[in-house]
């Protein structure tokens, strides 16, 4: 049997949002790897997994998830290499399937991308699959009672960990804009959205699916965590006007 690595999207943090397909994969995997910042502290992905999995085949992999993305990235790269070596070693010795649980979806800004690349390099004949998961923008829109896009409206998703340079152009389109990882610069983010005349249509969500979940109008939020999600909704003229 060809060894297999499966990236499993576990959603934003609420165990109830895990898909049936994801639960099935987690139940049958020979080893379930979960990303953490510290080996002694469970992460959010692990909390979701443990709400559904009764076996003890869960193993933590350390990633530099909270490190600043500017400047040297040696620690981040070393974590990727170490994690890939561990997963490759597991597949090489035991075969079968190894799963990696990632918040949101494995195809959207996920650590799984880097892990899979490293494991592929170590095991060229390995098979890689993914199980899609619910993204933070979907969960945020649901929690806010909002519709992200209708008809012909556009949707722009921006990661703002480095800078806000592309935000103004996205806001100028008039479509929906979703900003990830902008919590550390929330004040500037809010000011730009206000300057574009869109503050009344903006929401901020953080810690989705956990006991600390907060979803509020952006105008009322003074500070937010790094992994916050900001939604800016389009101007709408009435039912069907966007078709």
C-alpha positions in Angstrom: 0.0 0.0 0.0 1.3 3.4 -0.9 1.8 5.6 2.2 -0.5 8.5 2.3 -0.7 11.9 3.9 -4.1 13.5 4.4 -4.6 17.2 5.2 -7.8 17.5 7.1 -9.6 20.9 7.4 -11.2 21.0 10.9 -12.9 24.3 10.5 -12.5 27.5 12.6 -12.6 25.9 16.0 -16.1 24.6 16.7 -16.1 20.8 16.8 -19.7 20.8 15.5 -18.4 22.1 12.2 -16.2 19.2 11.5 -17.4 17.2 8.4 -18.4 13.6 8.4 -15.6 12.9 5.9 -13.1 14.5 8.3 -14.3 12.4 11.3 -14.0 9.3 9.2 -10.4 10.0 8.2 -9.4 10.9 11.8 -10.9 7.7 13.1 -8.9 5.5 10.7 -5.6 7.3 10.3 -2.5 5.5 11.7 -1.3 8.7 13.2 -3.0 12.1 13.6 -0.6 15.0 13.7 -1.7 18.4 15.1 0.1 21.8 14.9 1.0 23.5 18.2 3.1 26.5 19.2 4.5 24.7 22.3 4.7 21.0 22.7 3.2 21.1 26.2 0.2 23.1 25.2 -2.7 21.8 23.0 -3.7 24.0 20.1 -7.1 24.8 18.7 -6.9 22.1 16.0 -6.1 19.5 18.6 -9.1 20.6 20.7 -11.4 20.0 17.7 -9.9 16.6 16.9 -10.1 15.4 20.5 -13.8 16.2 20.6 -14.3 13.5 18.0 -11.5 11.0 18.3 -11.2 8.5 21.1 -7.9 6.8 20.2 -4.5 7.9 21.4 -2.8 8.2 18.0 -2.6 12.0 18.2 0.9 13.6 18.1 1.9 17.3 18.3 4.1 19.0 15.8 5.7 22.3 16.7 5.3 25.2 14.2 6.3 28.9 14.5 2.7 29.8 14.1 2.9 33.1 16.0 6.3 34.3 14.8 6.3 37.6 12.9 6.5 37.0 9.1 9.0 39.8 8.5 12.7 39.4 9.0 14.6 36.1 9.1 12.5 33.0 9.0 15.1 30.4 10.1 13.0 29.1 13.0 9.9 28.8 10.9 11.8 26.9 8.2 13.4 24.6 10.8 10.0 23.8 12.2 8.7 22.8 8.8 11.8 20.6 8.2 11.5 18.9 11.6 7.8 18.3 11.2 8.2 16.9 7.7 11.0 14.6 8.9 8.8 13.3 11.7 5.8 12.6 9.4 8.0 11.0 6.7 9.6 8.8 9.4 6.2 7.7 10.5 5.0 6.8 7.0 8.3 5.2 6.2 8.2 2.9 9.2 4.5 2.2 9.6 3.1 2.9 6.1 -0.6 3.4 5.9 -2.1 6.9 6.4 -1.0 9.9 8.4 -3.4 12.7 8.9 -2.6 16.4 9.6 -5.4 18.5 11.2 -5.4 22.1 10.1 -7.7 24.9 11.1 -10.0 26.1 8.3 -9.3 24.4 5.0 -6.0 22.8 3.9 -6.1 24.7 0.6 -6.5 28.2 2.1 -3.4 29.7 3.9 -2.6 26.4 5.6 0.5 25.1 7.2 -0.3 21.8 5.6 1.0 23.2 2.3 4.5 23.4 3.6 4.4 20.2 5.5 3.2 18.2 2.5 6.0 19.7 0.4 8.6 18.6 2.9 7.2 15.1 3.2 6.9 14.7 -0.6 10.6 15.6 -0.9 11.5 12.8 1.6 9.0 10.3 0.2 8.6 11.0 -3.5 6.2 8.1 -4.0 3.8 9.2 -1.3 0.2 10.1 -2.1 -1.4 13.3 -0.8 -5.1 14.0 -0.3 -7.1 16.7 1.4 -10.4 16.9 3.2 -11.9 20.4 2.8 -13.0 22.3 5.9 -15.2 25.3 6.7 -13.2 28.5 6.6 -13.1 31.4 9.0 -14.8 33.7 6.6 -17.7 31.4 6.2 -18.0 30.9 10.0 -17.7 34.7 10.6 -20.4 35.5 8.1 -22.7 32.9 9.7 -22.0 34.3 13.2 -22.7 37.8 12.0 -25.9 36.8 10.2 -24.4 38.2 7.0 -24.3 37.1 3.4 -20.8 37.5 1.9 -21.7 37.7 -1.8 -24.8 37.7 -4.0 -25.3 37.4 -7.7 -22.4 39.0 -9.6 -20.6 40.5 -6.5 -16.9 39.8 -6.2 -15.1 38.4 -3.2 -11.5 39.4 -2.3 -9.6 37.5 0.4 -6.5 39.3 1.7 -3.9 38.1 4.2 -2.7 41.2 6.1 0.2 39.8 8.1 2.8 41.9 6.3 1.1 45.1 5.2 -2.2 46.7 4.1 -1.0 47.8 0.7 -3.6 45.8 -1.3 -6.6 46.7 1.0 -7.4 50.0 -0.6 -7.7 48.6 -4.1 -9.8 45.7 -2.8 -12.2 48.1 -1.1 -12.5 50.2 -4.3 -14.0 47.3 -6.2 -17.2 47.6 -4.2 -17.4 43.9 -3.7 -17.0 41.9 -0.5 -13.6 42.0 1.2 -12.3 39.6 3.8 -9.1 40.3 5.7 -7.2 37.6 7.5 -4.4 38.1 10.1 -4.9 41.8 10.5 -5.5 42.0 14.2 -2.1 43.4 15.1 -2.8 46.4 12.9 -6.5 46.7 13.6 -6.5 50.5 14.2 -5.0 51.2 10.7 -7.2 48.6 9.1 -10.3 50.2 10.6 -9.1 53.7 9.5 -8.7 52.6 5.9 -12.1 50.9 5.8 -13.7 54.0 7.3 -11.9 56.2 4.7 -13.4 54.0 2.0 -16.9 54.7 3.5 -17.4 51.0 4.4 -17.1 51.0 8.2 -20.9 50.6 8.7 -20.7 47.4 6.6 -17.7 45.9 8.4 -17.5 43.1 11.0 -14.7 41.7 13.1 -14.6 38.1 14.3 -12.1 36.3 16.5 -11.8 33.0 18.3 -14.6 31.5 16.2 -16.1 28.4 17.6 -14.5 28.7 21.0 -15.7 29.9 24.4 -13.9 33.2 23.6 -15.7 33.9 20.3 -16.4 37.5 19.6 -18.3 38.8 16.6 -19.0 42.6 16.5 -19.3 45.6 14.3 -15.7 46.7 13.4 -16.6 50.2 14.5 -17.0 48.9 18.1 -13.8 46.9 18.2 -10.6 48.6 19.6 -8.3 45.6 19.6 -8.3 42.0 18.2 -6.1 38.9 18.1 -3.7 38.2 15.3 -6.0 35.5 13.9 -9.0 37.7 13.6 -11.2 37.9 10.5 -12.6 41.2 9.2 -15.6 41.2 6.7 -16.5 44.2 4.6 -19.9 43.6 2.9 -20.9 45.2 -0.4 -23.4 48.0 -0.8 -26.7 46.4 -1.8 -29.7 48.1 -3.4 -32.3 45.4 -2.9 -33.3 41.8 -3.5 -31.9 40.6 -6.8 -30.2 43.9 -7.7 -26.8 42.2 -7.8 -27.8 39.6 -10.4 
